[in-house]
Amino acid sequence: MKFFIDTANLNEIREAHELGVLDGVTTNPSLMAKEGIKGKDNVFAHYKAICDITDGDVSAEVIATDFEGIIREGEELVTIDEKIVVKVPLIKDGIKAIKYFSKNGIRTNCTLCFSPGQALLAAKAGANYISPFIGRLDDVSTDGLELISQIVQIYDNYGYQTEVLAASVRHPMHIIKCAEIGADVATCPLSVITSLLNHPLTDIGLQKFLADHKKLNG
């Protein structure tokens, strides 16, 4: 399973890259705003800076919600770097735009997916990634992981090449369960990825090894 980091913070992206497990980056307008990035030129420069750090795909989200606007923004975004994947909302004009992008060799990430039917439409339109938001479903007492399972099964049934990118991943068990189910990608904050390192027996074992070494070697 690929690990994407869900952030626009350059320091966090560098840290994930240096850790050796970073496969890509996802962003959105909220994450850009959190970093204080505003104005088209600054936003585009920031996307370029992200692309210069990671070797993998970088999802850059359109703001427009109409077909013509989505196309215009997407075609501009892909001029930034060949790693850019256009992130398109799962709405009617978004699906139409994904079909257009697919026919014209522009890669897409269809975002804000909350049902298997939506995921099916995105795959049929030619999306490269589908982003089901599992944590937000959990927030409204719906099983987000079950949605991942349904999408994986549907895509396997018909041989769709769209990669299942589990988004709104909140904790390490989300990652583990997504890996068990067969999600292609998990995107999450850096803190969730590094939390996979933690286990009390690892800490206890290391302390014992170091203590024993000190006894023998001073």
N, C-alpha and C positions, 0 to 999 in steps of 0.2 A: 504494500500500500504506500502511496506517495503521501508525503507530509508537505502541506502548504501552510504558510503562516499568514494569519488574517490580521493585517496591520498596514499602516502607512509610515510607521516609525523606522527610520533608517538604521538606528542603532540596534533595534531588535532584529531586523532583517540580517544585519551583519553578524550578530551573535548566533542566530540560527544557522547561517551559512557556515560560520567557523566551527559550529558543532558537528557539521558534516552530514546532516540529515535533511537539509532543506531542498525540496523539489520544486518550489514555486511560491508565488505570493498572490493573495487575493486582497483587493481593496474595495472600498465603496465611498460614496460622498461623505458619510458620517465619519469614517476613519480619516479622510483627508481633512475634514473640519477639525477633528480632534488634534491634529498636528498643526493647525493654523494655516493650512495651505489654501490660498484663495487666489482667484484670477486665473484665466486660461493658461497664460504663459507659465506661471508658477506651478500650476497643476501638471502641465506637460513636462516641465523640467524635473518635477519630483518623480513622475513615472519613469523618466529616463534614468534618474539616479537609482531607482529601485532595480531597473533592468540591468544596470551596470554591476549590481551586487550579486544577483542570483543568476544561475545558469538555466533556470526553468521558466515556465510560463508565468506571466504577470497579468492578472485580470484587472482591466480598467473599465469602470462602469459608465455607461451613458446616462445623461440626465433627462434627455428628451423621452416623451412617452408616445409620440406620434411616429408613424412609419418613416416619413421623410426626414424628420429630425434625428431619429435613431440611426438611419443610414448615414446621414451627413456626419454625425459625431463619430460613429464607428470608423468610417473611412479616414477621418482625421487622426483618431487614436492610433491606428495601425501604422501611421507614418512615423511614430515615435521610435519604435524598435520592433524587430521581427518577433520578439518574445511576447508582445502584447496580444492578449485574448480579449475580445470585446464582450463585456458583461452586459447582458440584455435582460430586462424584467420580463417575467412570464405573464404577459398580457397579449391581447389579440394582435396589436401592431408589432409587438416584440417577436411573436412567432413568425409573422410575415417577414420581418427584418432578418431573422435567423435564416430563413429559407433563402433570402436574397444573398446574405453573406456567404452561406454555404456554397451557392452556385458560383460565387466570385472569389473563392479561395481565402475568405477571411474567417478565422477561427472565433468561436463564440462560447461563452459560459452563460447558460440560461439560469437566472437567479430568482429567488423568492418562490421556490417550489414547495407546495404543501400537500400535494395529492399525487397518486400514481397516474391519474388521468392527465394531469398537467405534464408529468414527466414523459408520458407516451407521446404527447403532441410535440414536445421539444425534440425528442429523438427523431420523430418522423420529419420534422423540419430541418434536421441536420445539425443540431447543436453538438459541439465537441464535448462540452461538460454540462451536466445538470446539477444544480445546487439545492438539494432539499435541506430545509432549516430545521434540524431535529430538536435543538434546544427550545426554539420558540413553540414548537408543537408540544413539548413536555410542559411548557408554561401554561398551556390551556388544557391540561389533563388529557393529552393525546399522545400515543406512543410514537415518538419520532423514529426510533430504531425500526419499528414495524414498517414504516414508510420506506426506509432504506432497503429492507428485505423485499418488499413488494416490487420496488423499482428494479433491483438486481434481477429478480426472477423474470419480470416482463422483458427486460433487455436481453437476458439469456435465452428466453423462449424464441425470440425473433432475430437474434443476432445483431442487435443495434450496437454500433461502435461508440455511442455516447458514453463518456466516463461518468460514473456516479461520484460526485464530489460532496461529501457530507459536510454541511456548513452549520453554523451556530453550535459548534461542538464546545461543551462547557467543562468537561472533566475527563480524566484519563480513562474511565470505564466507557465513556462514549467512544473513544478511539479504539479500545480493545474490542468492543462489541461490533463496531463498524468493520473492523478487520476480520472478525469471525464471519460476519454476514457476507462480506465480499465487496465492500465499497472500494472503489479505485483510489480515492483520495480522501483525506480528512484535512480540513482547514480550520485552524484554531489559533488562539493566542500562543505566544511563545511559552508562557507559564504552564499551559496544559501539556505541551510537548515535553518540557523539562520535568514535569511531575512524574512522567513515566520512569524516570531514573530512581525515584524514591522507593525504598523498602527498608524497614527497620532492621531486618536481618542482615542486609548489606552493611549498614552502619555498624552494627554490633560485630559482625565478622571482621570488618576492616580494623576496628578498634582493637580487637583481640590480636590480629596479625601484627599490628604495629607495636602493641604492648609486649608481645613475645619477642619480637625483634629487638626491642629496647633492652629487655632483660639480658639477652645474650651479647649484645653489642654495645650497650651503654648509651 
